[in-house]
Amino acid sequence: MTNPDAKPANENRNPATPRLRRPRFSRADARVGAGMVSGALFDPHRPLLVHLVVTRRCNLACGYCTEYDDVSAPVPVAVLRERIDHLARLRTVVVTLTGGETLLHPDVAALVAYVRERGMTPAINTNGFLLTADRIRSLNDAGLYALQISLDGVTPNAVTKKTLKPLLPKLRLLAAHARFRVRVNTVLGVAPPEEAVEVARVALAHGFDAKCSLVRHADGSLAAVDDGVRAAYEQIKQLEGRALGIFGESFQDALMRDGRIDWKCRAGARFFHVCENGLVHLCGPRYGEPATPIADYGRDDIRRAFDTPKSCAATCPVAYAHQVSRVDMFRPQRGDGKLHLAVTR
């Protein structure tokens, strides 16, 4: 339910709060939108979003995360350039560099620039702890389109350190220096619900996008949702100035209400995950499906994944898979429900 005493985000903003100096709709937004529309209308086998792991190592150990370690070396730049080249051959629209912690890769700005050079749109996922003014400026110069920073609450707890107390200075740096889109994502249920609402308010006050996602089990299925999380989700939905376009979260309404959702997942086609070993996976939780080397992943693989119903779809809260699959909601899935599986980790 909506809190009747909640103020709009712009009324909560301290006059001293720096605000991102970026238009709500830019040329870069138009370029991404054109790629998404073109792919949606004319090429159902064009990847719209790919997550490319640049290092599995992370500087944190969040209790709900299974996609990291603390020992792996960064993937060599030459290897990543080859993977980026292949994504360009597949005519991918957006490539998100991810981890682990993306900023632990020493050449991340050069990789952003190379994604842009190959005609795709570069984005980054980060926990934000390694952001500096110089690093933000280097990402500006490299042509970064968007950065998503994870922020789950106000005060660190046993599950997550990604909270406002240590990261508010990093938000201020982004607001002061970034020329790219900044999105703050909050995982609901890992901190007190009212803290998630506060994170969204602070994000909007800085001129950032504010989104939220639901906690999932290691296999990708939805974790239990209590009344406090439901109330926080409804409050965040009502905050003034919150518009996410294709990255909206309406699919979560049905998941929280019914525990299930009827949809056609296009993971492996419109969206997929390339791990540090260069293998393609439907998404982070569905590791090993199909585990095909990216160098061998082609249009036939994409067609097969596009047409194959996924047994995990009904209880899946993986936002990116839902969001890019929307463009094909009226296209059928005629597959046999089986992907060609290769090796797993």
Buried (B, 14 or more C-beta within 10 A) or exposed (E): EEEEEBEBBEEBBEEEBBBBEBEEEBEBBEEBBEBBEEBBEEEBBBBBBBBBBBBBBBBBEBEBBEBBEEEBEBBEBEEBBEBBEBBBEBBBBBBBBBBBBBBBBEBBBBBBBBBBBBEBBBBBBBBBBBBEEEBBBBBBEBBBBBBBBBBBBBEBBEBBBBBBEBBBEBBBBBBBBBBBBBBBBBBBBBBBBBBBBBBBBBBBBBBBBBBBBBBBBEEBBBBEBEEBBBBBBBBBBBBEBBEEEBBBBEBBEEBBEEEEBEBBBBBBBBBBBBBBEBBBBBBBBBBBBBBBBBEEBEEEBBBBBBBBEBEBBBBBBBBBBBBBBBBBEEBEBEBEEEBEEBEEE
